[in-house]
Amino acid sequence: MTRIFSRPQYDAVIIGARCAGAATALLLARAGARVLMVDREDGSQDTLSTHALTRPAVSLINDWGLLGRITRAGTPVVRQTRFQYGDDVVDVPVQPGGGIAGLYAPRRWLLDRVLRDAAWEAGVELHTGVTLVGVQKQLNGRVCGVSLRLKSGEVEPVSAGIVIGADGRQSSLAGMVGARSIMNSDTRAACIYSYVDGLPNEGYRWFFGDRVSAGLIPTADGAHCFFAACDPRAMRRWFNFDAFGGMVQMLSQWDPELAAELAARGPIERLRRFAGAPGHLRDCAGPGWALVGDAGYFKDPATAHGITDAFLDAQRLADALSETPGEAAAYQTARDRLAPHMFTLTQQIASYDWDLAQLKQLHMAFNACLKQEQSELGHCAFSQTLAA
């Protein structure tokens, strides 16, 4: 058998090369670790996403020196967030601070590529078309490596100081290492996503009504991500026959003129449906292993916090491993200071079991968590200006 990996042993092997895995690989490699990152796919595909980066995510990608790559590729700055609760409109200006102009919402094919490229530049070894098929353990149960299936069908063993799962909410590694479930929720919102062109950039726009919500998010190349969401039981009624028409009809209850404009323009890409998925909060660290991103912590997209979770996981894990190589227990402690509360808030928002006054309170509580995340990163000034 001809080995495709450059060495039989690495400091870290990362399963999954999208934003959580690539960010983790980048930080570990910059700290001097020998890192192997593998993925089943080649990384050129887009993926379902609201794209919106919150304050902590923008701060981190700026700290990593990558924000300029995102902006130069045509991702516009977001200087305002609008929350519309029925007829009540709340505008929140996003002021610049700390050298950061505002918020951003890059397309995932761009964001993931930028992170992968930076990881490769830092020395990460990347192989695609590779699938995790097993883990290796020492006699004491500590994970010490993986078995990887190559494109050829052959299985190659690789030893590692730590194995990191960034392989999504249905993580294979989580199952192989027996990651304990801390919290679970079957609450979910059903969403449909599209993209529209030609709208002015008026920032993030979120709309909330009676058991429905919608949003417009400015992203790359002058396009907006347009989504509509509802209780899964109402998905057929809204979107079964004319999905884009149902999205426009939903939006018209808040802004008839904007809805009419979208109806006239139509979508510029195929529509994508997401019927929702159960949420989970799992143990994200154990002897010789760790989980980042959705592998360890998946909550409904209702709070648009998934990419932020991935970035925070990457930074916290890198920080923990820099203190104690191969030991990630401090990473879980850091994550779980806020994760259970944010998980509960998000699932309550996704339930649609609220009136608009209650929803405002849920959003305020979630925003308080965002401020705390930002403060823990040491970017208090940016947090305060953004929250003005």
QUISULCOR-V418317 format. One line per field, one symbol per residue. ss: DSSP state (H for helix, E for strand, L for the rest). phi: phi as a letter, one per 40 degrees, with the letter a starting at -180 (. if undefined). burial: + if it has 16 or more other C-alpha atoms within 10 Angstrom, else -. A space follows every 50 residues. Layout:
ss: ???
phi: ???
burial: ???
This chain:
ss: LLLLLLLLEEEEEEELLLHHHHHHHHHHHHLLLLEEEEELLLLLLLLLLL LLLLHHHHHHHHHLLLHHHHHHLLLLLELEEEEEELLEEEEEELLLELLE LLELLLLHHHHHHHHHHHHHHLLLEEEELLEEEEEEELLLLLEEEEEEEL LLLLEEEEEEEEEEELLLLLLHHHHHHLLLEEEEELLLEEEEEEEEELLL LLLEEEEELLLEEEEEEELHHHEEEEEEEEEHHHHHHHHLLLHHHHHHHH HHLLLHHHHHHHHHHLLLLLLEEELLLLEEEELLEELLEEELHHHLEELL HHHLLHHHHHHHHHHHHHHHHHHLLLLLHHHHHHHLLLHHHHHHHHHHHH LLLLLHHHHHHHHHHHHHHHHHHHHHLLLHHHHHHHLL
phi: .cccccacabcabbchbcccccccddccccchccbbbbacbcgcccadac gcccdcccccccdcgbcdcccccgcccbbabbbbbgccbbbbcbccaggb cibaaccccccccccccccccchccbbbgbbcbabbbcccgccbibbbcc dcgcbbcbcacabbcbbgcbdccdcccgdcccabaccabcbbbabbbgcc cbgcbbbbacgaaaabbcbcggcbcbbbaaddcbccccbccbcccccccc cccbaccccccccccgcbbccbbbcgaccabbdbaacgaabbgcdbabbd cdbfbcccdcccddcccccccccbdgbbccccdccccbdccccccccccc cgcacccccdccccccccccccdccccgbccccccccc
burial: --------++++++++++++++++++++++--++++++++--+-----++ ++++++++++++---++-++----+++++++++++------++++-+--- -+++++++-+++++++-+++-+++++++-+++-++++-----++++++++ ----+++++++++++++++-++++--+-+----++-+++++++++++--- +-+++++++-++++++++++--++++++++++--+--++---++++++++ +--+----+--++--++-----+--++-++++++++++++++++++++++ ++++++++++++++++++++++---+++++++-++---++-+++++++++ ++-+-+--++-++--+--+++++++---++-++--++-
